[in-house]
């Protein structure tokens, strides 16, 4: 098991877990979302190929319309 921070909340995930699997588990929408890991934006096409690292800092930002 490893620990990662998602939007400031530390969670424990299985070693070898992908970013895509984490986002699916958290019911993250697949549209209108930007994701960065350790200050690097990860393209949606790469989410499932990106393996989480122990201590990784992940930021998930959801776009909101309105005014």
Backbone as JSON, one array per atom type, in Angstrom:
{
  "sequence": "XXXXXXXXXXXXXXXXXXXXXXXXXXXXXXXXXXXXXXXXXXXXXXXXXXXXXXXXXXXXXXXXXXX",
  "N": [[0.84, -1.18, 0.0], [0.37, 2.29, -0.66], [0.64, 5.84, 0.03], [-1.16, 8.66, -1.11], [-1.87, 12.08, -1.91], [-4.9, 13.6, -2.5], [-6.3, 16.36, -3.71], [-5.53, 17.57, -1.3], [-6.26, 15.72, 0.63], [-5.1, 12.96, 2.31], [-4.8, 9.68, 1.2], [-4.92, 6.07, 1.17], [-3.77, 3.76, -1.16], [-3.64, 0.88, -3.33], [-0.46, -0.48, -4.13], [0.87, 0.11, -7.33], [-1.45, 1.0, -8.42], [-3.32, 2.73, -10.89], [-3.64, 6.13, -12.07], [-6.0, 6.52, -13.47], [-7.62, 4.42, -12.46], [-7.87, 5.22, -9.8], [-9.27, 7.63, -10.12], [-11.66, 6.69, -11.26], [-12.61, 5.14, -9.13], [-13.19, 7.14, -7.34], [-15.34, 8.26, -8.54], [-14.95, 10.31, -10.43], [-15.83, 12.66, -12.87], [-15.49, 12.18, -16.45], [-15.32, 14.24, -18.17], [-14.69, 17.75, -18.49], [-12.73, 17.97, -16.57], [-9.56, 18.49, -15.11], [-6.43, 17.07, -14.39], [-3.64, 16.93, -12.29], [-0.48, 15.62, -11.4], [1.93, 15.77, -9.01], [2.48, 18.44, -9.78], [2.41, 18.3, -12.55], [0.48, 18.34, -15.38], [-1.66, 15.76, -16.35], [-2.49, 14.15, -19.26], [-5.76, 13.17, -20.31], [-5.83, 10.87, -21.89], [-3.69, 9.5, -20.9], [-4.26, 8.72, -18.32], [-4.87, 6.05, -17.43], [-2.5, 4.77, -17.88], [-0.74, 5.89, -16.19], [1.03, 5.34, -13.38], [0.52, 5.51, -9.92], [2.64, 7.06, -7.52], [4.25, 6.56, -4.37], [3.51, 9.01, -2.02], [2.71, 10.85, -3.89], [1.28, 13.91, -5.08], [-1.83, 14.79, -5.93], [-3.95, 16.75, -7.87], [-7.24, 17.48, -8.59], [-9.26, 19.16, -10.72], [-12.36, 20.54, -11.4], [-14.21, 21.88, -14.01], [-16.53, 24.58, -13.93], [-19.52, 25.95, -15.03], [-21.14, 29.1, -15.41], [-22.01, 32.12, -13.69]],
  "CA": [[0.0, 0.0, 0.0], [1.08, 3.57, -0.7], [-0.23, 6.97, 0.33], [-1.15, 9.79, -2.04], [-2.72, 13.19, -1.51], [-5.84, 14.0, -3.55], [-6.89, 17.65, -3.31], [-5.2, 17.85, 0.09], [-6.67, 14.63, 1.53], [-4.2, 11.81, 2.18], [-5.51, 8.4, 1.13], [-4.1, 4.88, 0.96], [-4.18, 2.99, -2.34], [-2.8, -0.29, -3.6], [0.74, -0.24, -4.93], [0.64, -0.22, -8.73], [-2.73, 1.59, -8.83], [-3.19, 3.78, -11.9], [-4.38, 7.35, -11.85], [-7.35, 6.29, -14.0], [-8.37, 3.58, -11.52], [-8.18, 6.06, -8.64], [-10.32, 8.58, -10.5], [-12.9, 5.92, -11.4], [-13.05, 4.76, -7.78], [-13.71, 8.35, -6.7], [-16.46, 8.72, -9.39], [-14.58, 11.56, -11.07], [-16.36, 12.73, -14.24], [-14.43, 12.1, -17.45], [-15.34, 15.47, -18.96], [-14.64, 18.96, -17.69], [-11.84, 17.73, -15.44], [-8.12, 18.51, -15.34], [-5.75, 16.36, -13.3], [-2.19, 17.09, -12.22], [0.21, 14.81, -10.39], [3.22, 16.39, -8.69], [2.54, 19.69, -10.54], [2.44, 18.04, -13.98], [-0.85, 17.99, -15.9], [-1.68, 14.44, -16.99], [-3.51, 14.08, -20.3], [-6.8, 12.15, -20.07], [-5.43, 9.65, -22.6], [-2.62, 8.84, -20.14], [-4.68, 8.43, -16.95], [-4.8, 4.62, -17.08], [-1.11, 4.31, -18.01], [0.06, 6.6, -15.19], [1.04, 4.63, -12.1], [0.69, 6.39, -8.77], [3.85, 6.88, -6.73], [4.09, 6.85, -2.95], [3.71, 10.41, -1.71], [2.29, 11.72, -5.0], [0.29, 14.94, -4.79], [-2.74, 14.83, -7.07], [-4.97, 17.8, -7.83], [-8.31, 17.27, -9.54], [-10.0, 20.41, -10.86], [-13.54, 20.39, -12.22], [-14.71, 23.14, -14.56], [-17.91, 24.9, -13.58], [-20.08, 27.04, -15.83], [-22.01, 29.99, -14.66], [-21.45, 33.45, -13.52]],
  "C": [[0.89, 1.24, 0.0], [0.1, 4.68, -0.32], [-0.05, 8.04, -0.74], [-2.06, 10.87, -1.47], [-3.59, 13.57, -2.7], [-6.57, 15.24, -3.06], [-6.72, 17.9, -1.81], [-5.6, 16.78, 1.09], [-5.76, 13.42, 1.28], [-5.03, 10.53, 2.21], [-4.51, 7.28, 0.88], [-4.66, 4.12, -0.23], [-3.23, 1.82, -2.52], [-1.58, 0.12, -4.43], [0.45, -0.69, -6.35], [-0.68, 0.33, -9.28], [-2.48, 2.68, -9.87], [-4.0, 5.01, -11.5], [-5.82, 7.17, -12.33], [-8.2, 5.47, -13.05], [-8.77, 4.39, -10.29], [-9.33, 7.01, -8.96], [-11.66, 7.88, -10.69], [-13.47, 5.57, -10.03], [-13.69, 5.94, -7.06], [-14.86, 8.97, -7.5], [-16.19, 10.1, -9.99], [-15.14, 11.59, -12.49], [-15.22, 12.68, -15.26], [-14.43, 13.3, -18.39], [-15.32, 16.67, -18.02], [-13.74, 18.85, -16.48], [-10.38, 17.83, -15.91], [-7.46, 17.86, -14.13], [-4.24, 16.6, -13.42], [-1.65, 16.17, -11.14], [1.6, 15.4, -10.23], [3.5, 17.57, -9.63], [2.63, 19.5, -12.05], [1.05, 17.61, -14.43], [-0.74, 16.66, -16.65], [-2.82, 14.43, -18.02], [-4.48, 12.94, -20.01], [-6.42, 10.81, -20.72], [-4.37, 8.85, -21.83], [-3.04, 8.43, -18.73], [-4.48, 6.97, -16.57], [-3.39, 4.06, -17.21], [-0.2, 4.97, -16.98], [-0.07, 5.91, -13.85], [1.31, 5.62, -10.97], [1.97, 6.03, -8.02], [3.57, 7.23, -5.28], [4.41, 8.32, -2.71], [3.27, 11.38, -2.8], [1.22, 12.71, -4.52], [-0.55, 15.12, -6.05], [-3.75, 15.95, -6.85], [-5.96, 17.53, -8.94], [-9.16, 18.54, -9.54], [-11.15, 20.18, -11.83], [-14.0, 21.76, -12.69], [-16.16, 23.33, -14.18], [-18.36, 26.08, -14.45], [-20.95, 27.93, -14.96], [-21.37, 31.35, -14.46], [-22.03, 34.12, -12.41]]
}
